[in-house]
Amino acid sequence: MELNNDFCRQFGIRYPIFQAGMAGGPTTPELVAAVSNAGGLGTLGAAYMEPAAIRAAIADIRGRTSAPFAVNLFTVPMEDDNRRTAEVQRVLDSIRDDLGLPPAPPQAVQTPDHLERQFAEVLEAGVPVISTAFGVLSPRHMELAKTAGMKVVAMATTVEEALEAEHAGCDAVVAQGSEAGGHRGTFNVDAHPMGANIGTFALVPQITDRVSIPVIAAGGIMDGRGMVAAMVLGAQAVQMGTRFLTAAESGAHPAYQAALLASTEESTVLTKAFSGRPARGIANAFVREWNQSGVEPLPFPTQNTATRDIRNAAARQNQAGYMSLWAGQATRMLKAGQSAADIVEETVRQALEILES
């Protein structure tokens, strides 16, 4: 087993480490560039970004590194479902009151659908790698990406999803286990209302046995031990997200980082309360108050848009209890303020020590 393998050469990186594309702000241009400069593949989590902001962030990344990097987008259409909005807003208004916010206005929730323009920005910029969550690129987008010479990666939480990604033309697939933080890439939440919850080290060998494209292991991998274990099971690379949330270059709010560093393997839950899609995060006051209401969240993206003012106010007020504290299950292994380069180098060093022992 070698770390600088064919997969690394295919993606133009030194080490088989992807930094996860965590949407919502943690993946600053500084973090993306630092990971890529250290030999991994940095990823901009651009799913919630305005197209112009994506363009500016890509330019910023390119000003910091000449190494390959990726941009991650959601592939689901942003179609709102307002059939139960009044009921949901009544619950959210009680939480708004905790933060001193006014009640929600009576009009329907509206979520802008930027995917077409987001993809156009990524394509025009000639980004080396595009990764997707919640599904694969449409055939038209896939053809455009391949024609432009881009590598395409999709997140998968089941073998069937991985096979679909391979059939669609993806160059690699992320086997994303239930230990992973935040939103995982489950394609069909109607079939899996709380996500397809297969653990990483059960999922990886089952996917590697059935697809011919490279597999990237994700979920609970925080160091070289996890990297070696995943590669023994057939993965050619690993993806780490939570591990980079407390990096020096992370854009995660300081109160969020403090909550991560104070958490344990027992702290996280799967919840749809913030966004309408299942995501793993630290249980806090928002999650508890929502659960006590007994009300079902609106579907994604409507619930996500409806809760945005609460999350933004919580950030302004340093109230971690009302933020979406996305995190995987291995938070005891986090370190405060470590640079992204040090995280990559430490992971590689530990993996090599294991392989050489």
C-alpha positions in Angstrom: 0.0 0.0 0.0 1.3 3.4 -0.9 0.0 6.9 -0.1 1.1 8.6 -3.3 -1.0 6.2 -5.4 -2.6 6.1 -8.8 -5.6 8.0 -7.4 -3.3 10.9 -6.3 -1.8 11.0 -9.7 -5.2 11.0 -11.4 -6.3 14.0 -9.3 -2.9 15.8 -9.3 -2.4 15.7 -5.5 0.4 14.4 -3.3 -1.7 12.7 -0.6 -5.0 10.9 -0.8 -6.8 13.3 1.5 -9.9 15.3 0.5 -11.2 18.1 2.7 -15.0 17.8 2.7 -17.0 20.6 1.0 -18.9 21.8 4.1 -21.5 24.4 3.0 -22.4 27.3 5.1 -19.1 29.0 5.7 -16.4 26.7 7.3 -14.6 26.2 4.0 -13.0 29.6 3.6 -10.6 30.2 0.6 -7.8 30.1 3.2 -8.7 26.6 4.3 -9.2 25.3 0.8 -5.9 26.7 -0.4 -4.1 25.5 2.7 -5.2 21.9 2.3 -4.3 21.9 -1.4 -0.9 23.5 -0.7 -0.2 20.8 1.9 -0.8 18.1 -0.8 -4.5 17.2 -0.2 -7.5 18.4 -2.1 -9.2 21.4 -0.6 -12.9 21.8 -1.3 -15.1 24.9 -1.4 -18.6 24.2 0.0 -20.5 26.4 -2.3 -24.0 25.0 -2.2 -25.5 28.0 -0.4 -23.4 30.7 -2.1 -24.5 33.3 -4.5 -22.9 32.7 -8.0 -20.9 36.0 -7.7 -19.6 34.9 -4.3 -18.5 31.6 -5.8 -16.6 33.5 -8.5 -14.9 35.7 -6.0 -14.0 32.7 -3.7 -12.5 30.8 -6.6 -10.4 33.8 -7.6 -9.3 34.1 -3.9 -8.3 30.4 -3.8 -6.4 30.7 -7.0 -4.5 33.7 -5.6 -3.4 31.4 -2.7 -2.6 28.2 -4.5 -1.7 26.8 -7.9 -2.6 23.2 -6.8 -5.9 21.5 -7.7 -9.0 22.1 -5.6 -12.7 21.2 -5.8 -16.1 23.0 -5.5 -19.0 21.1 -4.0 -22.6 21.7 -5.0 -26.0 20.3 -4.1 -27.8 18.7 -7.1 -31.4 18.8 -5.7 -33.7 21.5 -7.1 -34.5 24.2 -4.6 -38.3 23.8 -4.7 -40.2 25.1 -1.7 -43.1 23.3 0.0 -45.1 25.8 2.0 -48.1 23.6 2.8 -47.4 23.6 6.5 -45.4 26.8 6.8 -47.7 28.5 9.3 -47.5 25.6 11.7 -43.7 25.4 11.5 -43.3 29.2 11.9 -45.3 29.1 15.1 -42.7 26.8 16.6 -39.9 28.8 15.2 -41.4 32.0 16.6 -41.1 30.7 20.1 -37.4 30.1 19.4 -37.1 33.5 17.8 -38.5 35.0 21.0 -35.6 33.3 23.0 -33.2 35.3 20.8 -35.2 38.6 20.8 -36.2 38.2 17.2 -39.6 39.3 15.7 -42.0 36.7 14.5 -41.7 35.5 10.9 -43.6 37.5 8.3 -46.8 35.8 7.0 -45.7 35.3 3.4 -44.5 32.0 2.0 -40.9 31.0 2.4 -38.9 31.4 -0.9 -35.6 29.8 -1.6 -33.6 30.9 -4.6 -32.4 28.2 -6.9 -28.9 29.1 -8.0 -27.7 25.7 -9.2 -27.6 26.5 -12.9 -25.7 29.7 -12.4 -23.5 28.1 -9.7 -22.5 25.4 -12.1 -21.9 27.9 -14.8 -19.5 29.8 -12.6 -17.6 26.6 -11.7 -17.4 25.6 -15.4 -16.3 29.0 -16.6 -13.6 29.1 -13.9 -12.2 25.8 -15.1 -12.2 24.3 -11.5 -10.3 21.0 -11.6 -12.8 19.0 -9.6 -16.5 19.3 -8.9 -18.2 17.2 -6.2 -21.9 16.8 -5.6 -24.1 15.9 -2.7 -27.7 14.6 -2.7 -27.3 13.0 -6.2 -25.2 13.2 -9.3 -24.9 15.9 -12.0 -27.6 15.9 -14.7 -26.5 14.3 -18.0 -26.1 17.7 -19.5 -24.0 19.1 -16.7 -21.9 15.9 -16.6 -21.2 16.2 -20.4 -20.2 19.8 -20.0 -17.9 19.0 -17.0 -16.2 16.1 -18.8 -15.8 18.2 -22.0 -14.1 20.8 -19.9 -11.7 18.2 -18.5 -13.1 18.4 -14.9 -13.0 15.4 -12.5 -16.4 14.6 -11.1 -17.0 13.1 -7.6 -20.3 12.2 -5.9 -21.2 11.4 -2.3 -22.9 8.0 -1.8 -24.4 6.4 1.3 -25.4 3.1 -0.2 -24.0 0.7 -2.8 -26.9 1.5 -5.2 -26.0 5.2 -5.0 -22.4 4.4 -5.7 -23.4 2.3 -8.7 -25.6 5.2 -9.9 -22.6 7.6 -9.6 -20.4 5.3 -11.6 -23.1 4.8 -14.3 -23.5 8.6 -14.5 -19.8 9.0 -15.4 -18.3 10.0 -12.0 -14.5 9.7 -11.8 -14.7 8.7 -8.1 -17.3 8.2 -5.4 -17.2 9.1 -1.7 -18.5 6.2 0.5 -20.0 8.4 3.2 -20.7 6.5 6.4 -23.3 7.4 9.1 -20.5 8.7 11.4 -20.1 11.7 9.2 -21.1 15.2 10.3 -23.6 17.5 8.7 -25.7 16.5 5.7 -24.7 13.3 4.1 -25.3 12.6 0.4 -28.3 10.3 0.5 -30.0 10.6 -2.8 -33.6 9.7 -1.9 -34.8 10.9 1.5 -38.3 9.7 0.8 -36.9 6.1 0.9 -34.5 7.0 3.7 -36.2 9.7 5.8 -33.3 9.9 8.3 -30.6 9.0 5.7 -29.1 5.7 4.8 -27.3 5.0 8.0 -24.6 2.4 7.2 -21.3 2.8 9.1 -18.2 3.8 7.2 -16.3 0.6 7.7 -19.3 -1.5 6.7 -20.0 0.6 3.6 -16.5 1.0 2.2 -15.7 -2.7 1.3 -19.2 -3.2 0.0 -18.9 -0.3 -2.4 -15.3 -1.1 -3.4 -16.4 -4.7 -4.2 -19.0 -3.4 -6.7 -17.7 -0.4 -8.5 -14.6 0.0 -10.7 -14.0 3.7 -10.0 -11.9 4.8 -7.0 -13.7 5.0 -3.6 -13.0 7.7 -1.1 -13.9 6.8 2.5 -15.6 9.4 4.7 -17.2 9.4 8.1 -15.4 9.3 11.4 -11.9 9.4 9.8 -9.8 11.9 11.8 -6.2 10.7 11.5 -3.7 8.3 9.9 -5.2 5.3 11.7 -8.5 5.9 10.0 -6.8 6.5 6.7 -4.9 3.2 6.8 -8.0 1.3 8.0 -10.1 2.7 5.1 -7.4 1.8 2.6 -7.0 -1.7 3.9 -10.8 -2.1 3.1 -10.2 -0.9 -0.5 -10.6 2.9 -0.4 -8.0 4.8 -2.4 -8.4 8.0 -0.4 -10.2 9.5 2.6 -12.4 12.6 3.0 -12.3 14.5 6.3 -14.6 17.3 7.3 -15.1 17.6 11.0 -11.3 17.3 11.5 -10.9 20.7 9.7 -13.6 22.6 11.5 -11.3 23.6 14.3 -8.3 24.4 12.0 -6.7 27.8 12.1 -8.1 28.6 8.7 -11.7 27.3 9.4 -14.6 29.7 9.0 -16.6 27.9 11.7 -17.9 30.4 14.3 -15.8 30.6 17.5 -18.8 29.5 19.6 -19.3 26.5 17.2 -15.6 25.6 17.5 -15.8 25.8 21.3 -18.9 23.5 21.3 -17.0 21.0 19.1 -14.0 20.9 21.4 -16.2 20.4 24.4 -18.2 17.6 22.8 -17.7 13.8 22.9 -18.7 10.8 20.8 -22.1 10.9 22.6 -22.9 14.5 21.8 -24.3 14.3 18.2 -27.7 13.4 17.0 -29.4 13.0 13.6 -31.9 15.8 13.1 -34.0 17.4 10.4 -34.9 20.4 12.6 -32.6 22.9 11.0 -32.8 22.1 7.3 -35.5 19.5 6.6 -32.9 16.9 5.6 -31.2 14.6 8.0 -27.9 15.9 9.3 -25.6 15.0 12.2 -24.8 17.7 14.7 -24.3 18.4 18.4 -27.6 18.3 20.3 -28.4 21.8 21.6 -31.3 24.0 22.7 -32.7 24.4 19.2 -32.8 20.7 18.6 -34.4 20.0 22.0 -37.0 22.7 21.7 -37.9 21.5 18.2 -38.2 17.9 19.3 -40.4 18.9 22.2 -42.8 20.6 19.8 -43.7 17.3 18.0 -44.0 19.2 14.7 -42.5 17.7 11.6 -40.0 20.0 9.8 -40.7 21.4 6.4 -38.9 19.6 3.6 -35.5 20.8 2.4 -34.8 23.5 1.4 -37.9 25.3 2.9 -37.0 24.4 6.5 -33.4 25.5 5.9 -34.5 28.9 4.6 -37.1 29.3 7.4 -34.5 28.8 10.1 -31.8 31.0 8.5 -32.7 34.1 10.5 -32.4 32.2 13.8 -29.0 30.7 12.9 -27.7 34.1 11.8 -28.9 35.8 14.9 -27.4 33.0 17.1 -24.1 33.6 15.4 -24.3 37.4 16.0 -25.1 36.7 19.6 -22.5 34.0 20.2 -25.3 31.6 21.1 -24.2 28.1 20.2 -27.4 26.7 21.5 -29.3 27.9 18.4 -26.6 27.3 15.7 -26.5 24.2 13.5 -23.4 22.6 15.1 -22.7 20.0 12.4 -20.2 17.4 13.6 -19.2 13.8 13.1 -18.9 11.2 15.9 -15.2 11.5 16.5 -14.9 14.9 18.1 -12.7 13.9 21.0 -10.0 13.7 18.4 -10.2 17.4 17.5 -7.4 19.9 18.3 -7.8 23.6 18.7 -6.1 26.0 16.3 -4.0 23.5 14.4 -3.2 24.6 10.9 -4.7 22.7 7.9 -1.2 21.9 6.7 -0.3 20.4 10.1 -3.5 18.3 10.0 -2.6 16.9 6.6 1.0 16.3 7.5 0.2 14.7 10.8 -2.3 12.4 9.2 0.2 11.4 6.5 3.0 10.9 9.0 0.9 8.7 11.3 -0.3 6.6 8.3 3.2 6.1 7.1 4.4 5.1 10.6 1.7 2.4 10.7 2.5 1.2 7.2 6.2 1.0 8.0 5.9 -0.7 11.4 
